[in-house]
């Protein structure tokens, strides 16, 4: 890429934790990257500040109430065109001048704008675990048909992408995703019944939003990542593994048929994966300092306990069932976590909700996007009506 040509970036989910890390990368590489569109749900003051700093021409708020407040407040620069609701999200996602769309919104709401961006020929930096879990068949097919890149921005999938690039798929034996184990990896099992939302939103290594932090504690996030890896790298469930790695320095392994194992290492900061995707295939100096091997370093690994992390087993079950089961897993988990954070459910109810939804909702393959969204909605309704047995 010539130095005079900047890659033009759209950032969906600009005010969240991934968005904040992305802005750090953009500041560090303003000679290479230009922010042309941003989106947030309701944080209009934060979004206005981003538009002012980066001179962003297009912004959208998916919340109509936030849009109304933003228009009344007048905080957005006059040079920024402010869009609203789902229509605005689609408009920003398909800006003609954009080269790459970084999808950092949480949950299933990222599916339609991502598909629209793919149809518009934009490369996708994917930081939304749920998107491929819900609509992997549609996203992968659309990307192939339109000749766009799907660049994985989750640290685990980005690590695998870097490890296997240039290697024959036929030589790949299995992929091993690492997991911190979250904040309760060593908590006595009997104490998990008393976990509160305040407890579950404090991660030992990563700075993330509340939903993904809870997902890390239950390891539902690793389940989502397994399903995502299945779509991204084309391996069956039995060739995808998870190991607990408390230090979060080794982000994943790729094991080849000759026994060789490649790993990608970096400190637990999302700037490494984000920068790799936004500058790909180029590289540049990183935003954060990397691992210093001149200092003492301990790397530990162990197998996860299914009794502690039943969501992980449920994810494997959903993968093996296939069809719409992964979408049901994702939808039920989203509702269960929301209800836990709202003090409606106990922490241990989260896997119970997922298991219940998987047993009740028809997991037959969806033949089109509308049918898939109907399955998603049904799973959410089932999860919303679940009555706790632990309270």
Secondary structure as GFF3:
##gff-version 3
##sequence-region A 1 391
A	DSSP	beta_strand	7	12	.	.	.	ID=ss1
A	DSSP	alpha_helix	17	28	.	.	.	ID=ss2
A	DSSP	beta_strand	33	40	.	.	.	ID=ss3
A	DSSP	alpha_helix	44	54	.	.	.	ID=ss4
A	DSSP	beta_strand	58	61	.	.	.	ID=ss5
A	DSSP	alpha_helix	64	73	.	.	.	ID=ss6
A	DSSP	beta_strand	81	84	.	.	.	ID=ss7
A	DSSP	alpha_helix	85	93	.	.	.	ID=ss8
A	DSSP	beta_strand	100	103	.	.	.	ID=ss9
A	DSSP	alpha_helix	110	119	.	.	.	ID=ss10
A	DSSP	beta_strand	123	126	.	.	.	ID=ss11
A	DSSP	alpha_helix	129	146	.	.	.	ID=ss12
A	DSSP	beta_strand	150	152	.	.	.	ID=ss13
A	DSSP	alpha_helix	155	164	.	.	.	ID=ss14
A	DSSP	three_ten_helix	169	171	.	.	.	ID=ss15
A	DSSP	beta_strand	172	179	.	.	.	ID=ss16
A	DSSP	three_ten_helix	189	194	.	.	.	ID=ss17
A	DSSP	alpha_helix	197	200	.	.	.	ID=ss18
A	DSSP	alpha_helix	210	218	.	.	.	ID=ss19
A	DSSP	alpha_helix	220	233	.	.	.	ID=ss20
A	DSSP	three_ten_helix	237	239	.	.	.	ID=ss21
A	DSSP	beta_strand	240	244	.	.	.	ID=ss22
A	DSSP	beta_strand	250	256	.	.	.	ID=ss23
A	DSSP	beta_strand	261	265	.	.	.	ID=ss24
A	DSSP	alpha_helix	271	279	.	.	.	ID=ss25
A	DSSP	beta_strand	302	303	.	.	.	ID=ss26
A	DSSP	alpha_helix	310	321	.	.	.	ID=ss27
A	DSSP	alpha_helix	325	341	.	.	.	ID=ss28
A	DSSP	alpha_helix	349	360	.	.	.	ID=ss29
A	DSSP	alpha_helix	369	384	.	.	.	ID=ss30
###
